[in-house]
Amino acid sequence: MFKPLYRPVDKESFKAIENSLPATLFEKNRKRFFELFHAEVQVQEGDFALFKGASEIPIYSSDINYPEYQEAYFYYLTGV
């Protein structure tokens, strides 16, 4: 029988370790991201990138929105 090597982390169990992750983890993530990015995209002086942090999705085009969740890659790169 297959047993995963790790247990998926849900929101509640993540909160327990959220503040203990070192800033160097996110520095390494950004460094790796930019290595891969520069290998695929030619960048010139003055270029910049925008990253969407979250989306609002209106329910039935009314005044009510679904709960807003942060994009996972935004946290992966910034730690915010």
trRosetta pair geometry for C-beta under 8 A, 3 or more apart (Angstrom, degrees):
i j d omega theta_ij theta_ji phi_ij phi_ji
4 7 7.0 128 90 -84 121 39
4 8 7.9 8 115 -33 164 77
9 13 5.4 -131 -151 87 73 110
9 14 4.8 90 159 -70 117 93
10 13 5.4 80 53 20 74 99
10 14 6.8 -137 94 -12 32 96
11 14 5.7 -62 -147 35 26 114
11 15 6.8 37 157 -32 62 98
12 15 6.0 -44 -158 15 32 114
13 16 6.0 -43 -169 19 46 115
13 17 7.8 13 148 6 67 102
14 17 6.4 -76 -159 50 43 91
14 18 5.8 68 147 -64 77 94
15 18 5.4 -26 -137 -10 33 125
17 20 5.2 -77 -160 46 61 111
17 21 6.6 74 147 -46 88 87
18 21 6.8 -50 -170 1 28 108
21 25 5.4 -69 174 34 99 149
21 26 7.7 85 134 -33 116 95
21 79 6.9 -157 100 -134 121 107
22 25 5.3 119 71 -14 75 94
23 26 5.9 -56 -164 38 50 106
23 27 6.4 54 140 -23 74 104
23 79 6.4 -80 -124 -18 64 178
24 27 5.1 -50 -145 36 41 118
24 28 6.3 45 154 -21 69 101
25 28 5.9 -57 -156 35 28 110
25 29 6.5 30 147 -20 63 106
25 79 7.4 117 78 -87 95 118
26 29 5.2 -46 -145 34 38 117
26 30 6.4 39 154 -18 66 102
26 76 7.6 161 -123 161 80 33
26 77 6.8 77 -163 161 92 23
26 78 6.3 -2 -166 146 135 10
26 79 3.8 -75 -62 -40 156 114
27 30 5.9 -55 -149 37 30 109
27 31 6.3 32 152 -21 64 107
28 31 5.6 -53 -144 36 31 113
28 32 6.3 29 157 -16 65 107
29 32 6.0 -59 -150 39 27 108
29 33 6.2 29 152 -21 64 109
29 76 5.5 -155 -174 161 148 76
29 77 5.8 -144 121 -105 116 42
30 33 5.5 -54 -145 36 32 115
30 34 6.2 25 160 -14 67 107
30 77 5.5 89 -85 -157 82 78
30 78 8.0 76 -70 -74 116 43
31 34 6.1 -60 -148 39 26 104
31 35 6.5 32 152 -22 62 106
32 35 5.6 -51 -148 32 32 115
32 36 6.5 26 156 -12 64 106
33 36 6.0 -63 -155 41 29 106
33 37 6.0 29 151 -22 67 112
33 77 6.1 -9 -11 -108 165 105
34 37 5.2 -50 -135 39 36 116
34 38 5.9 34 164 -18 69 105
35 38 6.3 -57 -144 38 23 104
35 39 6.6 26 153 -23 58 109
36 39 5.7 -56 -152 31 31 116
36 40 6.8 9 157 -4 64 111
37 40 6.3 -76 -156 44 29 98
37 41 5.7 -33 173 33 72 113
37 43 7.8 47 131 -46 102 128
38 41 6.8 -73 -111 61 26 73
38 43 6.2 -63 -113 5 82 121
43 47 5.0 -138 -159 58 81 146
44 47 5.3 105 58 -29 65 114
51 71 7.6 -144 164 74 95 142
51 73 7.4 -127 -161 108 124 103
51 74 5.6 153 141 -104 122 88
51 77 7.0 -123 -123 58 174 149
52 55 6.8 26 162 -61 129 84
52 71 6.0 90 100 -21 82 150
52 74 7.3 -101 94 -65 45 126
53 70 5.9 -43 170 -139 79 86
53 71 6.0 -156 -171 21 25 101
53 74 4.8 116 -123 -146 60 166
54 68 5.0 67 160 174 136 105
54 69 6.4 177 -135 87 107 32
54 70 5.0 -66 -74 -104 106 46
54 71 6.1 -154 -82 -18 47 78
54 74 7.7 -83 -45 23 65 158
55 68 7.2 -170 76 -138 39 87
55 71 7.8 75 -13 -58 87 99
56 65 5.0 -40 -168 -149 98 145
56 66 7.7 160 -164 51 53 77
56 68 5.8 -35 -92 -93 69 113
57 65 6.3 125 68 -161 46 84
57 66 4.6 1 68 25 103 120
58 61 5.4 65 121 -104 133 33
58 62 6.6 165 178 44 104 45
58 64 7.3 107 -158 79 67 48
58 65 5.6 -58 -100 -100 48 75
58 66 8.0 -145 -93 -2 5 79
59 62 6.1 -34 84 42 75 99
59 64 4.8 -34 46 95 117 97
59 65 6.5 172 -7 -117 86 20
59 66 6.2 122 -56 -49 97 74
60 64 7.7 26 45 57 93 102
65 68 6.9 14 131 -52 127 92
70 74 5.8 -111 174 66 98 126
70 75 6.0 87 124 -41 129 107
71 74 4.4 89 74 -5 95 109
71 75 7.6 -176 92 -3 55 81
72 75 6.0 -58 -159 38 39 107
72 76 6.2 44 146 -26 70 109
73 76 5.0 -51 -144 35 40 122
73 77 6.2 30 160 -14 70 105
74 77 6.3 -62 -150 40 26 101
74 78 6.0 -19 168 19 64 118
74 80 7.3 -64 146 69 93 88
75 78 6.5 -79 -127 56 24 83
75 79 6.7 64 -169 -102 62 17
75 80 6.8 -135 -112 64 60 44
